[in-house]
């Protein structure tokens, strides 16, 4: 399936958040192309100012802890 990024002014983009079901595996941070995800105390955290809403992390999380908001 082809993957296409939309610019924020072109189409509404989902914002992503990591919930408390995060198992701290780090796969999301490893896959993030711009390093917008960092390790927090109890879960990984997405920096909304850096995130480009590409969805790579959303598709890589093994426990579906990353949600569109």
C-alpha positions in Angstrom: 0.0 0.0 0.0 1.5 3.4 -1.0 2.1 5.8 1.9 1.5 9.5 1.4 2.0 12.3 3.9 -0.5 15.2 3.8 0.5 18.7 4.8 -1.5 20.1 7.7 -3.2 22.8 5.6 -4.1 20.2 2.9 -6.1 17.8 4.9 -6.9 17.4 8.6 -4.2 15.3 10.2 -4.6 13.0 13.2 -2.6 13.8 16.3 -1.1 10.8 18.1 -0.8 10.2 21.8 0.7 7.2 23.6 -1.6 5.8 26.3 -0.9 3.9 29.5 -0.8 0.5 27.8 2.7 1.3 26.5 5.1 -1.5 27.4 8.2 0.6 26.9 9.5 -1.5 24.0 10.9 1.5 22.2 9.8 0.4 18.7 7.9 3.7 18.2 11.0 5.8 19.0 13.2 3.7 16.9 10.9 4.0 13.9 10.1 7.7 14.2 11.8 9.5 11.2 12.2 12.8 13.0 12.9 11.6 16.6 9.8 13.2 18.0 9.3 10.3 20.5 11.2 10.1 23.7 11.3 7.8 26.8 9.2 9.0 29.7 9.0 7.7 33.2 6.2 5.1 32.6 5.7 5.3 28.8 7.1 6.9 25.7 6.0 10.4 24.9 5.3 12.1 21.5 6.3 15.7 21.2 3.4 17.4 19.4 5.6 20.3 18.3 8.0 17.9 16.5 5.6 15.3 15.3 4.7 15.4 11.6 1.8 13.0 12.0 3.2 10.5 9.5 1.7 7.5 11.3 4.8 5.3 11.4 4.7 4.9 15.1 1.0 4.2 15.1 1.6 1.3 12.6 4.6 -0.1 14.5 3.3 -0.3 18.1 2.9 -4.0 19.0 0.2 -3.3 21.7 -1.7 -0.5 19.9 -0.8 2.0 22.7 -0.6 4.9 20.2 -4.0 6.4 19.5 -5.3 9.0 17.1 -6.8 12.0 18.9 
